[in-house]
Amino acid sequence: MPSSVIKRFAYDPQGRVLTITFVSGRVYGYQGVPADVAEGMRLAFAKGEYFNKAIRDHFIAVAVAVAGAEPPDQPPLL
């Protein structure tokens, strides 16, 4: 089911960073996310509900960018 809040996400297992792009265009990297939590996000039917339950307020969020606002000489983040 498409999420009304989360546009896309990607996981870096080496850095343990789950990067989430929200439909608002904001992009956050959630630090120290274990692989099983990221896999839970991938498998979740309701991504927004899973995010609220297992990720939000459980991991440090670092604002990465606002989609479309990256400097022109930088490649897209996701």
N, C-alpha and C positions, 0 to 999 in steps of 0.2 A: 504494500500500500504506500503510495507517495506521501511524504510528510508535508504538512502545511507549515512547518517551521524549519526543517532541515533540507537544504538543497542538495548537498553532497558531503561526503566525508572521506578521509584517507588516513591510513595508519602507517606510521614508520616504526617497525618493530625494533630496530636498533636503537633509536632515540626514545622509544616508548612515548611517542607524541601522536595523539589523535587530533587531526585537523578537521574542523567542522566549518562548512560554509552554510550560513543560515540564509533563508529566503530574503532577508533584509539586505543581504550583500556583505554583512560582517563576517569576518573569518577569525576563528580563534584556534589556537593550538593548546590542547589540554595535556599537561606535562605528567609524566610518570604513570601513564595508563598501561596496565598489564594487558598482555595479548588476549587473555580470556575475556576481558571487559570489551575490548575492541571487537572481538569476534561476536560477543553478545549483541553489540550494536549492529553488526552486519546481519545477524540472524533475526533481529527483532522485527516483528510485524509492524509495530507502532514505534517508529524511530524516536519521535518526540517524547513519548512516555518513557522509553528506555533511557534516553538522555537525562530526563528529569530525575529518574529513579537511581541510576547507576553512575552518572558522570557529573552532572551539575552539582556544585557544592562539595564534590568529593575530590576533585583534582584542580590544581592551579591552572587558570585560564590566562593565556597571554594573547592579547589582540595582535593579529598578524597583519590584517589589512582590511580595507573596504573594497569589495570586488569592483573592478573598473577604475580604481584609484592608484594602481601600481604605477611607479615611474615608467615612462615609455621605453627605457633601455633595459628594463627588467623583464624576465620571462614570467608568464602567469604562475601563480603559486600552486594551483591544482589543475 
